[in-house]
Amino acid sequence: MTDTPGYADALSELDTILRELEGSDVDVDRLAERVARASELITVCRDKITTADLQIRQVTADLDAAADVDPES
């Protein structure tokens, strides 16, 4: 995977692959390729969600720490 898509693009491509796989005319010759690509895209989405979660936790921790500072100090 050389070009990492953004979350929305990865999700859109996953949706396209899912529709292909659910169709009655699944190309068996491409099946393994499409499943492998779906696996890559799922990893991209999970990584992006994890990164966003960590960033959000850091921001909220910083806000909590700022709120806990005694203004009279």
N, C-alpha and C positions, 0 to 999 in steps of 0.2 A: 504494500500500500504506500505509494509514493506521495500522493496528493491527498492530505487529510481534509475531508469535507467538514463544514460547520455542522452543528447539531441539527438544524432544520433541514439541511440538504441530506444529511445521513438518514434522518427519519423519513424523509420523502422517498429516498432511494429504497429504504427498507420496505416501505409501503408498496412500492412498485414491484419489488421482488416477491413480496407476500402475495400480491394479486396474481403474479405469474405462476407461483407455485400452487395457488388455489384453483387456477383455471383447469379446465378439462383437457387442454392441449399442451400440457407441460412437455417441454423439449427435454427428454431424458438425457440427451447428449450434453446438455448444458446444466443439468440439475446440480451436479456436484460443484460446479463453478459458481452458480448462483447461491448455493447454501454457504460456500466458503466466503463469498462476498458479504452475505448477510451477517455472518459471524464477525467479520472485520468491522462492519458498520455498528453492530451491537457493542463491540469493544470501544469504538470511538465515542458512541453515545454515553456509555458508562463512565469513561474517562472524563468526558466533559461535565457530566453530572457531579462526579466526585470532586473535580476541580472547583466547580461553582459552589458546591456545598462547603468545601474548606474555606473558600473566600468569604462566603456569607458568615460562617462561624467566626472567622477572624474579625470581620467588621462588627458583628454583634458583641464579641468579646471586648473589642476596643471601646465600643459605646458603653458597655456595662462598666468597664474599668473607669472611663471618664465620669460616669454618673456616680461611682463610688468614691471619687476623690472629694475630700473634705474641702469646701470652698474657703474655710477659715485657716487652712494650713499655710 
